[in-house]
């Protein structure tokens, strides 16, 4: 089975029937500073460009092709207000629109991950909509949402963000059952958390890379 056939059999992303993928080539775009596991994962990847319904994508796979991502190509335009690590990622690819080959439930719920355009996610709007949670506890919101840029958005509205200057990671989790997060000081339950094993975006990239390296 080819890597393309393995991808199609995963049923992880809708592909137009007439789609003809290009030749596969080795990853050659480098990686991300401070995220050694993520960089090593990319270095071991194969890339197969394809176009479906007039939109360009790239299939990034590992090993026998039973583990992979569908990404959009880098656009060439980098948001200079994004965090340092986000700017590096944007030069590698535009965003992960599908993933397969890992049994991690988090990935099954994603609308987008590391998308350069953020797909309309707005941390400020999310926090404002739940401002009552702080008010009910007589708390002041202890951060400025404008200082954070979106990283990943779940279908249920949970949002991962990173600080635009230092890549500090926060998770807005009004609907969750995770046991790997800690409520941020000054915040009520089911609002904003830190991720225990990933305090920064590079650490989170490495943690996600480990999932796919095992796949």
N, CA, C and O of each residue as an XYZ file, in Angstrom:
860
protein
N       0.842     -1.196      0.000
C       0.000      0.000      0.000
C       0.879      1.250      0.000
O       1.814      1.354      0.794
N       0.585      2.183     -0.877
C       1.340      3.434     -0.910
C       0.922      4.344      0.237
O      -0.104      4.117      0.878
N       1.734      5.388      0.496
C       1.375      6.338      1.532
C       0.064      7.044      1.185
O      -0.733      7.351      2.071
N      -0.156      7.298     -0.099
C      -1.405      7.945     -0.525
C      -2.604      7.030     -0.252
O      -3.639      7.489      0.232
N      -2.465      5.744     -0.560
C      -3.543      4.797     -0.297
C      -3.815      4.685      1.200
O      -4.967      4.588      1.625
N      -2.740      4.699      1.996
C      -2.916      4.632      3.449
C      -3.677      5.848      3.954
O      -4.531      5.738      4.834
N      -3.360      7.007      3.390
C      -4.065      8.234      3.753
C      -5.544      8.143      3.374
O      -6.411      8.454      4.190
N      -5.835      7.720      2.145
C      -7.221      7.623      1.720
C      -7.998      6.632      2.583
O      -9.165      6.868      2.898
N      -7.372      5.546      2.961
C      -8.063      4.539      3.765
C      -8.330      5.017      5.181
O      -9.178      4.457      5.876
N      -7.607      6.058      5.619
C      -7.835      6.600      6.962
C      -9.154      7.366      7.043
O      -9.689      7.572      8.132
N      -9.676      7.784      5.895
C     -10.937      8.529      5.826
C     -10.917      9.746      6.747
O     -11.913     10.064      7.397
N      -9.771     10.418      6.794
C      -9.585     11.540      7.713
C      -9.823     12.898      7.072
O      -9.940     13.906      7.769
N      -9.894     12.926      5.740
C     -10.011     14.199      5.037
C     -10.696     13.963      3.697
O     -10.314     13.042      2.974
N     -11.695     14.767      3.344
C     -12.389     14.558      2.066
C     -11.519     14.981      0.888
O     -11.041     16.115      0.835
N     -11.321     14.082     -0.038
C     -10.505     14.339     -1.225
C     -11.369     14.152     -2.467
O     -12.068     13.147     -2.597
N     -11.322     15.110     -3.368
C     -12.089     15.007     -4.603
C     -11.664     13.752     -5.378
O     -10.474     13.446     -5.441
N     -12.615     13.026     -5.963
C     -12.296     11.752     -6.637
C     -11.239     11.873     -7.724
O     -10.470     10.938     -7.946
N     -11.192     13.014     -8.403
C     -10.243     13.173     -9.515
C      -8.847     13.583     -9.066
O      -7.972     13.783     -9.908
N      -8.619     13.713     -7.775
C      -7.327     14.191     -7.264
C      -6.194     13.243     -7.620
O      -6.276     12.036     -7.394
N      -5.124     13.818     -8.188
C      -3.917     13.067     -8.507
C      -2.745     13.670     -7.739
O      -2.320     14.778     -8.066
N      -2.210     12.986     -6.734
C      -1.124     13.560     -5.946
C       0.173     13.643     -6.741
O       0.396     12.887     -7.687
N       1.019     14.580     -6.333
C       2.344     14.711     -6.940
C       3.291     13.681     -6.338
O       2.907     12.903     -5.466
N       4.518     13.686     -6.808
C       5.525     12.767     -6.282
C       5.864     13.118     -4.833
O       5.823     14.279     -4.427
N       6.195     12.096     -4.084
C       6.605     12.278     -2.684
C       8.070     12.693     -2.620
O       8.901     12.203     -3.385
N       8.373     13.602     -1.697
C       9.773     13.989     -1.484
C      10.028     14.156      0.001
O       9.090     14.294      0.786
N      11.280     14.144      0.384
C      11.643     14.272      1.793
C      11.424     15.709      2.276
O      11.553     16.662      1.507
N      11.093     15.844      3.553
C      10.958     17.173      4.165
C      12.278     17.912      4.061
O      13.329     17.344      4.360
N      12.242     19.181      3.637
C      13.492     19.918      3.440
C      13.403     21.367      3.908
O      14.157     22.213      3.428
N      12.485     21.671      4.848
C      12.272     23.061      5.256
C      12.792     23.381      6.644
O      12.573     24.486      7.139
N      13.473     22.450      7.282
C      13.991     22.732      8.614
C      12.933     22.543      9.678
O      11.959     21.818      9.476
N      13.131     23.213     10.841
C      12.238     22.998     11.964
C      12.030     24.252     12.781
O      12.011     25.362     12.249
N      11.871     24.062     14.100
C      11.520     25.146     15.011
C      12.515     25.197     16.157
O      12.794     24.178     16.789
N      13.048     26.377     16.424
C      13.985     26.548     17.531
C      13.328     26.163     18.854
O      12.185     26.539     19.114
N      14.047     25.417     19.685
C      13.550     25.060     21.003
C      12.558     23.922     21.018
O      12.052     23.559     22.079
N      12.269     23.352     19.862
C      11.332     22.225     19.764
C      12.039     21.087     19.030
O      11.742     20.794     17.872
N      12.978     20.457     19.728
C      13.828     19.450     19.086
C      13.077     18.228     18.612
O      13.363     17.715     17.529
N      12.115     17.741     19.397
C      11.359     16.550     19.003
C      10.492     16.841     17.786
O      10.398     16.021     16.873
N       9.863     18.007     17.775
C       9.041     18.422     16.639
C       9.903     18.565     15.390
O       9.511     18.132     14.306
N      11.073     19.172     15.543
C      11.978     19.356     14.407
C      12.455     18.017     13.864
O      12.524     17.822     12.651
N      12.790     17.077     14.781
C      13.230     15.752     14.354
C      12.107     14.999     13.652
O      12.354     14.273     12.689
N      10.872     15.168     14.129
C       9.739     14.516     13.481
C       9.582     15.015     12.051
O       9.397     14.219     11.130
N       9.656     16.319     11.861
C       9.555     16.867     10.512
C      10.703     16.366      9.632
O      10.495     16.049      8.461
N      11.902     16.296     10.188
C      13.063     15.866      9.410
C      12.905     14.434      8.888
O      13.517     14.064      7.886
N      12.084     13.632      9.571
C      11.880     12.238      9.157
C      10.655     12.066      8.270
O      10.301     10.942      7.916
N      10.004     13.169      7.907
C       8.743     13.103      7.172
C       8.938     13.044      5.667
O       9.975     13.429      5.128
N       7.897     12.545      5.012
C       7.768     12.612      3.566
C       6.627     13.573      3.238
O       5.650     13.657      3.982
N       6.751     14.293      2.130
C       5.770     15.297      1.739
C       5.217     14.955      0.361
O       5.975     14.652     -0.561
N       3.907     15.003      0.223
C       3.265     14.722     -1.065
C       2.228     15.821     -1.348
O       1.153     15.818     -0.749
N       2.535     16.745     -2.241
C       1.571     17.799     -2.577
C       0.376     17.232     -3.341
O       0.501     16.267     -4.095
N      -0.790     17.857     -3.129
C      -1.957     17.508     -3.936
C      -2.923     18.688     -3.938
O      -2.867     19.559     -3.069
N      -3.791     18.699     -4.911
C      -4.808     19.740     -5.044
C      -6.169     19.084     -5.078
O      -6.408     18.174     -5.871
N      -7.076     19.550     -4.205
C      -8.420     19.003     -4.145
C      -9.430     20.141     -4.171
O      -9.354     21.063     -3.360
N     -10.368     20.075     -5.092
C     -11.371     21.133     -5.256
C     -10.725     22.508     -5.406
O     -11.233     23.502     -4.889
N      -9.603     22.553     -6.118
C      -8.940     23.809     -6.418
C      -8.092     24.373     -5.293
O      -7.572     25.481     -5.418
N      -7.938     23.640     -4.196
C      -7.151     24.109     -3.056
C      -5.902     23.250     -2.921
O      -5.976     22.023     -2.974
N      -4.749     23.899     -2.746
C      -3.487     23.177     -2.593
C      -3.300     22.698     -1.158
O      -3.555     23.430     -0.201
N      -2.852     21.457     -1.034
C      -2.547     20.858      0.263
C      -1.226     20.104      0.163
O      -0.669     19.932     -0.921
N      -0.742     19.662      1.312
C       0.399     18.756      1.362
C       0.085     17.647      2.358
O      -0.415     17.901      3.454
N       0.380     16.434      1.968
C       0.257     15.290      2.853
C       1.630     15.026      3.465
O       2.584     14.723      2.749
N       1.729     15.140      4.771
C       2.979     14.874      5.483
C       2.824     13.547      6.208
O       1.923     13.394      7.032
N       3.690     12.589      5.911
C       3.545     11.256      6.479
C       4.857     10.757      7.057
O       5.934     11.287      6.784
N       4.721      9.697      7.882
C       5.879      9.060      8.498
C       5.801      7.558      8.302
O       4.723      6.968      8.231
N       6.984      6.957      8.216
C       7.056      5.507      8.120
C       6.313      4.978      6.918
O       6.590      5.364      5.782
N       5.361      4.085      7.172
C       4.612      3.447      6.094
C       3.428      4.275      5.624
O       2.641      3.822      4.793
N       3.298      5.474      6.146
C       2.237      6.361      5.704
C       0.945      6.222      6.477
O      -0.038      6.881      6.139
N       0.912      5.385      7.510
C      -0.306      5.205      8.286
C      -0.457      6.259      9.375
O      -1.425      6.247     10.135
N       0.503      7.163      9.440
C       0.440      8.295     10.361
C       0.750      9.548      9.562
O       1.718      9.571      8.803
N      -0.061     10.600      9.721
C       0.232     11.797      8.947
C      -0.667     12.972      9.248
O      -1.606     12.890     10.039
N      -0.344     14.072      8.587
C      -1.111     15.316      8.639
C      -1.450     15.739      7.220
O      -0.706     15.458      6.281
N      -2.577     16.416      7.076
C      -2.850     17.205      5.879
C      -2.646     18.654      6.274
O      -3.270     19.140      7.217
N      -1.765     19.351      5.549
C      -1.470     20.747      5.864
C      -1.691     21.608      4.632
O      -1.705     21.114      3.505
N      -1.862     22.896      4.864
C      -1.829     23.845      3.761
C      -0.389     24.303      3.592
O       0.340     24.389      4.580
N       0.042     24.597      2.374
C       1.416     25.054      2.153
C       1.645     26.409      2.811
O       0.684     27.133      3.073
N       2.899     26.765      3.084
C       3.170     28.109      3.609
C       2.732     29.169      2.606
O       2.937     29.019      1.402
N       2.130     30.234      3.108
C       1.574     31.255      2.219
C       2.604     32.277      1.775
O       2.411     32.980      0.783
N       3.703     32.355      2.521
C       4.704     33.377      2.234
C       4.475     34.644      3.017
O       5.384     35.464      3.141
N       3.270     34.827      3.553
C       2.953     35.996      4.382
C       2.931     35.563      5.839
O       2.175     34.666      6.210
N       3.754     36.192      6.665
C       3.869     35.832      8.074
C       3.360     36.985      8.931
O       3.778     38.129      8.750
N       2.466     36.689      9.856
C       1.919     37.685     10.766
C       2.978     38.051     11.796
O       3.291     37.251     12.679
N       3.522     39.232     11.691
C       4.608     39.632     12.591
C       4.118     39.905     14.010
O       4.934     40.078     14.916
N       2.791     39.947     14.224
C       2.271     40.106     15.581
C       2.112     38.762     16.288
O       1.794     38.723     17.477
N       2.330     37.665     15.573
C       2.252     36.340     16.176
C       3.477     36.101     17.051
O       4.423     36.889     17.047
N       3.446     35.005     17.799
C       4.566     34.706     18.689
C       5.788     34.272     17.873
O       5.653     33.914     16.703
N       6.981     34.301     18.482
C       8.187     33.891     17.736
C       8.073     32.495     17.133
O       8.453     32.281     15.982
N       7.551     31.547     17.909
C       7.434     30.183     17.398
C       6.373     30.079     16.331
O       6.555     29.360     15.349
N       5.262     30.783     16.502
C       4.231     30.779     15.459
C       4.776     31.297     14.132
O       4.420     30.787     13.070
N       5.628     32.299     14.193
C       6.189     32.829     12.955
C       7.083     31.798     12.276
O       7.108     31.705     11.049
N       7.818     31.023     13.076
C       8.640     29.970     12.483
C       7.774     28.891     11.844
O       8.052     28.441     10.733
N       6.717     28.475     12.555
C       5.829     27.445     12.020
C       5.192     27.912     10.719
O       5.067     27.128      9.778
N       4.786     29.183     10.651
C       4.125     29.705      9.460
C       5.025     29.647      8.232
O       4.533     29.624      7.103
N       6.341     29.624      8.443
C       7.258     29.503      7.311
C       7.417     28.051      6.863
O       7.962     27.781      5.793
N       6.933     27.113      7.694
C       7.019     25.690      7.362
C       5.764     25.190      6.670
O       5.835     24.464      5.678
N       4.617     25.582      7.201
C       3.342     25.221      6.582
C       2.265     26.161      7.105
O       2.459     26.866      8.095
N       1.115     26.155      6.410
C       0.059     27.101      6.765
C      -0.823     26.660      7.903
O      -1.432     27.507      8.557
N      -0.918     25.384      8.169
C      -1.752     24.880      9.249
C      -2.130     23.433      9.015
O      -2.166     22.963      7.878
N      -2.413     22.724     10.107
C      -2.815     21.322     10.041
C      -4.336     21.270      9.973
O      -5.016     21.691     10.909
N      -4.871     20.756      8.869
C      -6.321     20.701      8.705
C      -6.888     19.305      8.960
O      -8.102     19.142      9.078
N      -6.022     18.303      9.046
C      -6.457     16.952      9.398
C      -5.250     16.179      9.904
O      -4.117     16.443      9.500
N      -5.499     15.229     10.784
C      -4.432     14.372     11.307
C      -4.983     12.966     11.475
O      -6.161     12.791     11.788
N      -4.147     11.978     11.272
C      -4.602     10.600     11.429
C      -3.436      9.737     11.896
O      -2.273     10.116     11.765
N      -3.767      8.577     12.438
C      -2.744      7.634     12.874
C      -2.385      7.735     14.338
O      -1.510      7.005     14.802
N      -3.037      8.620     15.085
C      -2.859      8.651     16.532
C      -4.222      8.448     17.168
O      -5.232      8.922     16.649
N      -4.252      7.735     18.307
C      -5.527      7.496     18.976
C      -5.807      8.548     20.039
O      -6.693      8.369     20.876
N      -5.048      9.653     20.008
C      -5.261     10.717     20.981
C      -6.587     11.425     20.696
O      -6.785     11.937     19.595
N      -7.495     11.460     21.673
C      -8.827     12.024     21.452
C      -8.788     13.515     21.165
O      -9.660     14.037     20.470
N      -7.773     14.214     21.698
C      -7.697     15.661     21.471
C      -7.691     15.980     19.989
O      -8.375     16.904     19.550
N      -6.927     15.224     19.214
C      -6.814     15.508     17.785
C      -8.123     15.275     17.051
O      -8.375     15.907     16.025
N      -8.954     14.386     17.554
C     -10.211     14.091     16.879
C     -11.195     15.258     16.948
O     -12.138     15.323     16.160
N     -10.979     16.174     17.885
C     -11.932     17.265     18.109
C     -11.498     18.591     17.498
O     -12.156     19.608     17.715
N     -10.408     18.603     16.740
C      -9.862     19.870     16.280
C     -10.516     20.394     15.010
O     -10.801     19.636     14.083
N     -10.751     21.712     14.982
C     -11.157     22.371     13.748
C      -9.933     22.811     12.961
O      -9.904     22.694     11.736
N      -8.923     23.315     13.659
C      -7.663     23.638     13.010
C      -6.557     23.686     14.049
O      -6.818     23.901     15.233
N      -5.329     23.487     13.608
C      -4.166     23.516     14.488
C      -3.041     24.266     13.782
O      -2.696     23.942     12.645
N      -2.473     25.257     14.445
C      -1.322     25.991     13.918
C      -1.627     26.661     12.589
O      -0.757     26.767     11.724
N      -2.842     27.104     12.432
C      -3.250     27.745     11.195
C      -2.781     29.190     11.183
O      -3.023     29.932     12.135
N      -2.116     29.590     10.119
C      -1.541     30.933     10.064
C      -2.609     32.023     10.080
O      -2.349     33.137     10.534
N      -3.802     31.713      9.590
C      -4.876     32.702      9.534
C      -5.811     32.657     10.727
O      -6.732     33.470     10.813
N      -5.601     31.730     11.649
C      -6.368     31.601     12.889
C      -7.831     31.229     12.679
O      -8.547     30.987     13.651
N      -8.284     31.181     11.439
C      -9.637     30.729     11.120
C     -10.722     31.413     11.955
O     -11.733     30.798     12.294
N     -10.506     32.671     12.278
C     -11.541     33.441     12.950
C     -11.590     33.299     14.452
O     -12.424     33.943     15.088
N     -10.732     32.483     15.054
C     -10.735     32.343     16.509
C     -10.312     33.644     17.157
O      -9.374     34.292     16.694
N     -10.992     34.034     18.222
C     -10.706     35.296     18.894
C     -10.730     35.053     20.402
O     -11.794     34.858     20.988
N      -9.559     35.065     21.020
C      -9.449     34.814     22.449
C     -10.198     35.877     23.246
O     -10.851     35.571     24.244
N     -10.098     37.116     22.803
C     -10.778     38.201     23.492
C     -12.279     37.996     23.519
O     -12.911     38.189     24.557
N     -12.859     37.608     22.389
C     -14.294     37.362     22.335
C     -14.678     36.179     23.219
O     -15.713     36.207     23.885
N     -13.842     35.142     23.224
C     -14.127     33.969     24.043
C     -14.142     34.331     25.522
O     -15.049     33.934     26.254
N     -13.130     35.091     25.963
C     -13.052     35.479     27.370
C     -14.211     36.412     27.723
O     -14.809     36.273     28.790
N     -14.530     37.349     26.852
C     -15.631     38.276     27.118
C     -16.953     37.545     27.296
O     -17.771     37.916     28.138
N     -17.154     36.506     26.497
C     -18.403     35.753     26.583
C     -18.530     35.021     27.917
O     -19.636     34.699     28.350
N     -17.392     34.759     28.566
C     -17.405     34.062     29.853
C     -16.963     34.964     30.995
O     -16.562     34.475     32.051
N     -17.032     36.277     30.792
C     -16.616     37.214     31.843
C     -17.398     36.999     33.132
O     -16.894     37.263     34.224
N     -18.637     36.515     32.998
C     -19.463     36.251     34.190
C     -18.801     35.255     35.147
O     -19.030     35.308     36.356
N     -17.972     34.337     34.599
C     -17.333     33.334     35.453
C     -16.379     33.993     36.442
O     -16.287     33.567     37.593
N     -15.667     35.031     35.999
C     -14.797     35.787     36.911
C     -15.641     36.657     37.856
O     -15.348     36.761     39.047
N     -16.674     37.270     37.312
C     -17.529     38.135     38.126
C     -18.193     37.352     39.255
O     -18.298     37.847     40.377
N     -18.641     36.132     38.963
C     -19.294     35.316     39.991
C     -18.357     34.982     41.144
O     -18.808     34.755     42.267
N     -17.059     34.952     40.871
C     -16.065     34.639     41.909
C     -15.390     35.898     42.449
O     -14.416     35.813     43.197
N     -15.913     37.068     42.066
C     -15.314     38.348     42.482
C     -13.844     38.427     42.100
O     -13.006     38.862     42.889
N     -13.545     38.001     40.883
C     -12.179     38.007     40.381
C     -12.054     38.969     39.207
O     -13.018     39.228     38.487
N     -10.847     39.489     39.035
C     -10.510     40.280     37.858
C      -9.743     39.386     36.888
O      -8.889     38.602     37.302
N     -10.047     39.503     35.616
C      -9.306     38.713     34.622
C      -7.832     39.112     34.689
O      -7.507     40.281     34.481
N      -6.927     38.158     34.978
C      -5.532     38.505     35.282
C      -4.597     38.595     34.078
O      -3.384     38.473     34.245
N      -5.113     38.800     32.900
C      -4.287     38.884     31.699
C      -5.030     39.714     30.667
O      -6.233     39.947     30.791
N      -4.314     40.151     29.659
C      -4.921     40.867     28.537
C      -5.036     39.895     27.374
O      -4.013     39.491     26.822
N      -6.253     39.503     26.978
C      -6.387     38.540     25.873
C      -5.701     38.984     24.591
O      -5.295     38.143     23.788
N      -5.564     40.285     24.386
C      -4.927     40.779     23.160
C      -3.454     40.394     23.075
O      -2.856     40.447     22.000
N      -2.866     40.005     24.217
C      -1.462     39.605     24.225
C      -1.261     38.183     23.709
O      -0.124     37.726     23.587
N      -2.347     37.482     23.406
C      -2.256     36.069     23.050
C      -2.801     35.819     21.645
O      -3.770     36.447     21.220
N      -2.167     34.900     20.942
C      -2.575     34.527     19.592
C      -3.068     33.076     19.584
O      -2.489     32.243     20.280
N      -4.117     32.746     18.821
C      -4.651     31.384     18.789
C      -3.654     30.375     18.223
O      -2.886     30.672     17.307
N      -3.692     29.179     18.795
C      -2.856     28.066     18.335
C      -3.714     26.940     17.770
O      -3.406     26.389     16.714
N      -4.800     26.597     18.479
C      -5.661     25.502     18.039
C      -7.064     25.717     18.581
O      -7.242     26.202     19.698
N      -8.057     25.352     17.783
C      -9.458     25.513     18.160
C     -10.169     24.174     18.059
O     -10.136     23.514     17.021
N     -10.816     23.782     19.160
C     -11.605     22.558     19.158
C     -13.036     22.839     18.718
O     -13.506     23.975     18.782
N     -13.715     21.799     18.275
C     -15.085     21.946     17.798
C     -16.019     22.456     18.887
O     -17.027     23.098     18.589
N     -15.695     22.176     20.149
C     -16.557     22.608     21.251
C     -16.228     24.016     21.748
O     -16.825     24.480     22.720
N     -15.298     24.693     21.103
C     -14.950     26.055     21.476
C     -13.741     26.187     22.368
O     -13.272     27.303     22.594
N     -13.216     25.084     22.886
C     -11.970     25.167     23.646
C     -10.875     25.722     22.748
O     -10.801     25.399     21.563
N     -10.031     26.559     23.329
C      -9.063     27.303     22.520
C      -7.694     27.298     23.196
O      -7.577     27.588     24.387
N      -6.672     26.969     22.426
C      -5.290     27.024     22.893
C      -4.653     28.281     22.329
O      -4.768     28.557     21.135
N      -3.972     29.054     23.194
C      -3.366     30.315     22.754
C      -1.945     30.416     23.280
O      -1.570     29.727     24.229
N      -1.160     31.281     22.654
C       0.217     31.486     23.086
C       0.516     32.972     23.156
O       0.005     33.757     22.358
N       1.352     33.355     24.121
C       1.700     34.764     24.295
C       2.500     35.243     23.097
O       3.403     34.551     22.626
N       2.168     36.428     22.606
C       2.785     36.928     21.383
C       4.270     37.239     21.545
O       5.001     37.282     20.555
N       4.731     37.456     22.785
C       6.149     37.802     22.976
C       7.003     36.620     23.420
O       8.130     36.458     22.952
N       6.467     35.785     24.330
C       7.347     34.769     24.921
C       6.859     33.329     24.749
O       7.440     32.416     25.337
N       5.800     33.103     23.953
C       5.324     31.751     23.648
C       4.728     31.014     24.844
O       4.525     29.803     24.770
N       4.439     31.724     25.961
C       3.742     31.085     27.068
C       2.389     30.572     26.596
O       1.676     31.266     25.871
N       2.035     29.355     27.004
C       0.826     28.708     26.507
C      -0.290     28.767     27.548
O      -0.052     28.527     28.732
N      -1.501     29.087     27.109
C      -2.697     29.026     27.945
C      -3.774     28.252     27.194
O      -3.763     28.179     25.965
N      -4.706     27.676     27.956
C      -5.822     26.936     27.362
C      -7.128     27.462     27.939
O      -7.329     27.462     29.154
N      -8.018     27.912     27.049
C      -9.362     28.335     27.447
C     -10.261     27.115     27.313
O     -10.510     26.642     26.204
N     -10.755     26.597     28.454
C     -11.426     25.298     28.481
C     -12.767     25.364     29.208
O     -12.892     24.825     30.308
N     -13.771     26.012     28.620
C     -15.082     26.048     29.268
C     -15.799     24.706     29.239
O     -16.771     24.502     29.967
N     -15.320     23.788     28.398
C     -15.945     22.466     28.258
C     -14.828     21.433     28.133
O     -14.313     21.194     27.041
N     -14.457     20.819     29.266
C     -13.344     19.872     29.193
C     -13.436     18.847     30.317
O     -14.138     19.036     31.311
N     -12.696     17.749     30.120
C     -12.555     16.723     31.157
C     -11.091     16.309     31.231
O     -10.779     15.144     31.476
N     -10.199     17.264     31.020
C      -8.767     16.973     31.003
C      -8.204     16.909     32.410
O      -8.674     17.600     33.313
N      -7.185     16.066     32.586
C      -6.517     15.974     33.881
C      -5.051     16.392     33.801
O      -4.264     16.128     34.710
N      -4.698     17.055     32.685
C      -3.306     17.472     32.492
C      -3.180     18.989     32.481
O      -2.225     19.534     31.928
N      -4.146     19.670     33.095
C      -4.144     21.128     33.118
C      -4.364     21.628     34.541
O      -4.900     20.915     35.390
N      -3.933     22.887     34.789
C      -4.071     23.520     36.100
C      -4.682     24.899     35.920
O      -4.258     25.666     35.056
N      -5.684     25.213     36.742
C      -6.336     26.514     36.636
C      -5.306     27.622     36.827
O      -4.515     27.589     37.770
N      -5.320     28.600     35.929
C      -4.410     29.736     36.034
C      -4.763     30.552     37.274
O      -5.938     30.756     37.577
N      -3.742     31.016     37.986
C      -3.971     31.851     39.171
C      -4.886     33.022     38.829
O      -4.686     33.711     37.829
N      -5.891     33.234     39.671
C      -6.820     34.330     39.451
C      -7.969     34.001     38.527
O      -8.739     34.885     38.152
N      -8.095     32.717     38.150
C      -9.160     32.301     37.233
C     -10.042     31.240     37.888
O      -9.553     30.447     38.693
N     -11.334     31.212     37.557
C     -12.234     30.179     38.079
C     -12.089     28.879     37.302
O     -11.479     28.848     36.233
N     -12.651     27.812     37.843
C     -12.693     26.544     37.115
C     -13.427     26.739     35.791
O     -14.289     27.608     35.661
N     -13.065     25.909     34.815
C     -13.664     25.935     33.489
C     -13.522     27.305     32.826
O     -14.445     27.817     32.192
N     -12.330     27.877     32.997
C     -12.029     29.103     32.265
C     -10.654     28.955     31.621
O     -10.530     28.325     30.571
N      -9.624     29.526     32.233
C      -8.297     29.522     31.619
C      -7.325     28.709     32.465
O      -7.297     28.825     33.690
N      -6.530     27.884     31.788
C      -5.626     26.939     32.439
C      -4.225     27.042     31.838
O      -4.033     27.590     30.753
N      -3.254     26.501     32.573
C      -1.960     26.178     32.002
C      -1.950     24.681     31.706
O      -2.674     23.911     32.338
N      -1.129     24.275     30.747
C      -0.990     22.858     30.408
C       0.232     22.329     31.155
O       1.343     22.825     30.968
N       0.024     21.330     31.993
C       1.045     20.915     32.956
C       2.389     20.596     32.315
O       3.425     21.058     32.793
N       2.387     19.825     31.255
C       3.646     19.379     30.641
C       4.058     20.227     29.450
O       5.024     19.901     28.760
N       3.336     21.309     29.204
C       3.648     22.155     28.040
C       3.405     23.617     28.385
O       2.412     24.196     27.944
N       4.292     24.222     29.162
C       4.090     25.616     29.558
C       4.299     26.613     28.427
O       3.865     27.761     28.519
N       4.962     26.178     27.364
C       5.243     27.060     26.229
C       4.849     26.370     24.924
O       4.649     25.155     24.897
N       4.739     27.138     23.854
C       4.397     26.556     22.559
C       5.452     25.564     22.072
O       5.068     24.502     21.581
N       6.763     25.838     22.174
C       7.730     24.811     21.755
C       7.568     23.505     22.521
O       7.680     22.429     21.933
N       7.304     23.581     23.835
C       7.102     22.360     24.622
C       5.860     21.616     24.153
O       5.848     20.386     24.110
N       4.814     22.360     23.804
C       3.592     21.726     23.307
C       3.841     21.063     21.950
O       3.352     19.960     21.708
N       4.587     21.712     21.071
C       4.925     21.106     19.787
C       5.662     19.786     19.984
O       5.382     18.804     19.296
N       6.602     19.766     20.924
C       7.337     18.529     21.195
C       6.414     17.441     21.721
O       6.540     16.277     21.338
N       5.478     17.816     22.604
C       4.535     16.828     23.150
C       3.656     16.241     22.049
O       3.394     15.039     22.044
N       3.203     17.071     21.125
C       2.388     16.577     20.022
C       3.221     15.719     19.073
O       2.733     14.721     18.544
N       4.465     16.104     18.861
C       5.341     15.303     17.986
C       5.550     13.907     18.533
O       5.647     12.946     17.770
N       5.622     13.787     19.854
C       5.802     12.467     20.465
C       4.634     11.546     20.159
O       4.823     10.344     19.967
N       3.424     12.099     20.113
C       2.259     11.288     19.783
C       2.380     10.675     18.396
O       2.061      9.502     18.197
N       2.843     11.476     17.438
C       2.935     10.988     16.068
C       4.190     10.152     15.851
O       4.210      9.270     14.992
N       5.227     10.424     16.620
C       6.425      9.586     16.509
C       6.118      8.164     16.977
O       6.662      7.200     16.439
N       5.246      8.036     17.978
C       4.859      6.718     18.451
C       3.936      6.009     17.482
O       3.886      4.781     17.417
N       3.193      6.836     16.715
C       2.240      6.235     15.776
C       2.920      5.451     14.689
O       2.251      4.886     13.824
